[in-house]
Amino acid sequence: MDTVQTGKKTVYFEVLRILAVLAVIFIHTGDWGYSLFTQRTFGGTLYFVDLALSIFSRFCVPVFFAISGALLLHKNEPLKDVWKRVLRMILVLFLVSLLYWFEYLSQNNAKFKFMAFFHKAYYDQTRYHLWFLYSYIAFLITLPLLRALAQHLETKYFYYLIGLEILFDGIIPILDYRTTVGEFPLNHSAIPSWMFEQIFICPLIGYFLHRRMDRPTAKKLIFPLWVANLAGLAACCYMTWFKSRLTGFGGGEAPSSFHFCFAILNCVTLFLTARVLLGNASLPKGLETMLIACGSCVFGIYLFHMYFLRQPWIEAIWLNLTKTGVSPMIAVILMTLCIFFVSGAVTFVLKKIPLVRDLL
C-alpha cells in the first residue's frame, strides 16, 4: 500500500481530516463566510468566487465517511466488537449533547430537566452539527453488511456506483431544472436514492480508492478528475445563480439545492490527489509529527468548534480584521483557522485524561 505512515497513522488520511474539519468550521460560519456570497453584488466576480468556495467546502462529510470506509471495511470483526464501537459513539453523543444542553440552559436561564434533554437529543439534536454523530452511529450499525458488500464487490461495480451517483445526484437534477425550471423533475421512485446515502456510498468509495485502486490508475485519473470536478463546480455555481435569478433570491438568501450535486466527485478527486501526492512522499519528521498530532485532534475539533464559534471574542476577531480593510472572506478564513487551533488545543489537553482519551 502506497501510504506514508507514522506508527498506525496514514499521513494522507490526517491531511484529508484536517482539510475536512476546516471545511466544516467554514460551513458553520454562516453569513460571515459560507453565505457571504449572498451579500455580494449579484452575479459579480466576488459573488461567484465566494459561492465557489462555499460549494467546494461540501466535500467534508463525504471525505469523513470515505476515510472511515477505508479504515474499517477491510476488517472482519465479531458483532460484539462492532457494537462496542456503536456504544462508544452513543456515549460520546450523550456526553456532548449534554454539554451543549447545559450551554443552552445557561443562555436561557432555564433549569435542567432530564426528560426535556432526552426528548431533544432523541428526536432532534442539542446542536445542529451533531447530526453527523447520529449518521455515524447508523453507519457503524450497518458496518457488518457494508464489509460483506465491499469485500466481495467487483472493481467495475465501484465505478458503476460512482457513475450512478454523479448521474442521479448531479447531472439529472441540473438538466431537469435548467430545461423545465423544476416543473418536471424525474419521478423520485425511478431514482435508486438508497444507494446515494452518505453512510452507504462514501465508505464504499473510500474502501475502493484506498484498498482496491492501484497507484498507476490513481495517477492517471488525477487530471481528468480535476477537469470534471472544476466543471461540476462551475455548473453548480451557474445553477445557483440561475435559480436565484428566477426565484428573486439574488441577495440575502440563495437556494442551496445545487451545492451538493457533485460533492462525491469532489470527494473522490481530493481523496485520490492526497493519496497520490502523499502516498509515497518522504516528509520531514517534524511535518509528519505535526500532521499526525493535528489529525488526531480532528474528532474533538468537530465536537467542540461550535462552542468557540459562538463566543464574542471570535466575532470580535472578524470585526476587527474587516475594519482594518481585510477582505471579509480572508477574515473568515483566518477566523476558521483560529477556531481550529483553539479547539485543537482543548482536544489535545483532554486527550491526556485517560478515560476521555478513549472517547476522542
Buried (B, 14 or more C-beta within 10 A) or exposed (E): EBBBEBEEBBBBBBBBBBBBBBBBBBBBBEEBBBBBBBBBEBEEEBBBBBBBBBBBBBBBBBBBBBBBBBBBBBEEBEEEEBBEBBEBBBEBBBEBBBBBBEBBBEEEEEEEEEEEBEEBBEEEBBBEBBEBBBBBBBBBBBBBEBBEBBBEBEEEEBEEBBEBBBEBBBBBBBEBBBEEEBEEEEEEEEBEEEBBBBBBBBBBBBBBBBBBBEEEEBEEBBEEBBEBBBEBBBBBBBBBBBBBEEEEBBBEEBBBBBBBBBBBBBBBBBBBBBBBEBBEBEBEEEEBEEBBBBBBBBBBBBBBBBBBBEEEEBEEBBEEBBEEEBEBBEBBBBBBEBBBEBBBEBBBEBBEEEEBEEBB
